[in-house]
Amino acid sequence: MKEELIRRALISVPQLLLMSFITFLLIYLAPGDIFAQHRFNPRISSETVAEMEQKYHFDKHIVVQYGHWLWRAVRLDFGYSFSREAYVRDVIAERLFNTLLLSFFSILLTWTIAIPLGIYAAVKQYSWGDRIMSFISYFGMSLPSFFLALLVMFLVYSGSNIPLISSIPIGNMLSANYNQLGLFEKILDRAAHMIIPVSVLTVGALAGLQRISRGNMLEELRKQYITTARAKGLPENKVVYRHALRNAVNPLITLFGFEFSALLSGAALLEIILNWPGLGSLMLDAVRSQDVFLIMGSMLMGGLMLILGNMIADILLVFADPRIRK
C-alpha cells in the first residue's frame, strides 16, 4: 500500500503541471491584463508599469513566464496579488480556512446521515420509509445548490418573526459586532452564520450519497454469500452489518475523494450567493481583475485538494478492506 500511495503521489505531479499550464495559457489568451488598470492610472507612470512587467517577466514569452511562476511555486512563493495588494500565499491561507470550515462540517453531516439512511432503505426496501426517502432524495438531487440556497434564504427571511428562525443570519460569515463579543458568543455567532451554507451543501450531497449507499447495499444483500450466511442461521444484524455493509462501504470510500472536490466546487457557488469570504468568491474576484498569480494559486490549491481527497480515500480503504492490506 505504501508503494501504491507513492505511485499516486508521483502521478499527481504531471497532472498538477498540466492543469496549471492550461490555466496559465487560458489567462494569457484572455483579452486585457492585470496592468491594464495601472496604465490608465495617472498616478502611475508608464516607466513604473514597464518595471513591474519586467520584474514579473510579463514582457517575455508565455513559456518563460510559466517557468518563472513554477520555480517560485516550488519554493512556496505564489507571487504577489496586485488586486489585493498582498502576497498570494497569505490571501489564500485566510480564505482557504473559511472554505474548509464549510466543507468539513458538510462532509461530516452528509456521511453521518446518508449512509445509515441508505442502509435502512436497502434493508426495508419498498417500505413506506424507503419510498419517502427516495422521494426526498430525488427532490434534493433535482434542486441546484444555488436555487436551494436562494429558497432557504427566502424561507428564513419570511420566518423572521418566529423566535428561533429569526436568530439565523442571512449572508456573511460574522456579525457586525463580532469583535465586541466574548469567546463563547463568538463561537455561537460563527455557528449561526454557518447554518444556511452547511445545510444547503449537506442536502445537495446527502441525496446522491444516500441513493448510492442504498444501491450498493441492495447489490450486496442479493449476493450468494449473504444467502449462505442466512441459511446457516446467522442473526440478521450480523449478516447485514458485519458482512454486507463491509463490502458495500468500499465503493463509497472511493467516492470520498470526488465528493471532497465536488463540495469545494459547490461551496464556491454558495460563497458568492451568501457573501461568505471563502476561496470561491476570492477566485471569482481574481478572474474579474485578471490577477494571474491569485488565479494560479487558487487553481493549484483546488487541484491539491482533489489529490488529497483521493489519497485520504485510499488510506481509508486500507482500514476498511483487509484484502488491500495484503
C-alpha positions, 0 to 999 in steps of 0.5 A: 500500500505504501508503494501504491500511495507513492505511485499516486503521489508521483502521478499527481505531479504531471497532472498538477503541471498540466492543469496549471499550464492550461490555466496559465495559457487560458489567462494569457489568451484572455483579452486585457491584463492585470496592468491594464488598470495601472496604465490608465492610472495617472498616478502611475507612470508608464516607466513604473508599469514597464518595471513591474512587467519586467520584474514579473517577466510579463514582457517575455514569452508565455513559456518563460513566464510559466517557468518563472511562476513554477520555480517560485511555486516550488519554493512556496512563493505564489507571487504577489496579488496586485488586486489585493495588494498582498502576497498570494500565499497569505490571501489564500491561507485566510480564505482557504480556512473559511472554505474548509470550515464549510466543507468539513462540517458538510462532509461530516453531516452528509456521511453521518446521515446518508449512509445509515439512511441508505442502509435502512432503505436497502434493508426495508426496501419498498417500505413506506420509509424507503419510498419517502426517502427516495422521494426526498432524495430525488427532490434534493438531487433535482434542486441546484445548490444555488436555487436551494440556497436562494429558497432557504434564504427566502424561507428564513427571511419570511420566518423572521418573526418566529423566535428561533428562525429569526436568530439565523443570519442571512449572508456573511460569515460574522456579525457586525459586532463580532469583535465586541463579543466574548469567546463563547458568543463568538463561537455561537455567532460563527455557528449561526452564520454557518447554518444556511451554507452547511445545510444547503451543501449537506442536502445537495450531497446527502441525496446522491450519497444516500441513493448510492449507499442504498444501491450498493447495499441492495447489490450486496444483500442479493449476493450468494454469500449473504444467502449462505450466511442466512441459511446457516442461521446467522442473526440478521444484524450480523449478516447485514452489518458485519458482512454486507455493509463491509463490502458495500462501504468500499465503493463509497470510500472511493467516492470520498475523494470526488465528493471532497472536490465536488463540495469545494466546487459547490461551496464556491457557488454558495460563497458568492450567493451568501457573501461568505469570504471563502476561496470561491468568491476570492477566485471569482474576484481574481478572474474579474481583475485578471490577477494571474498569480491569485488565479494560479494559486487558487487553481493549484490549491483546488487541484491539491485538494482533489489529490488529497481527497483521493489519497485520504480515500485510499488510506481509508480503504486500507482500514476498511478492506483487509484484502488491500492490506495484503 
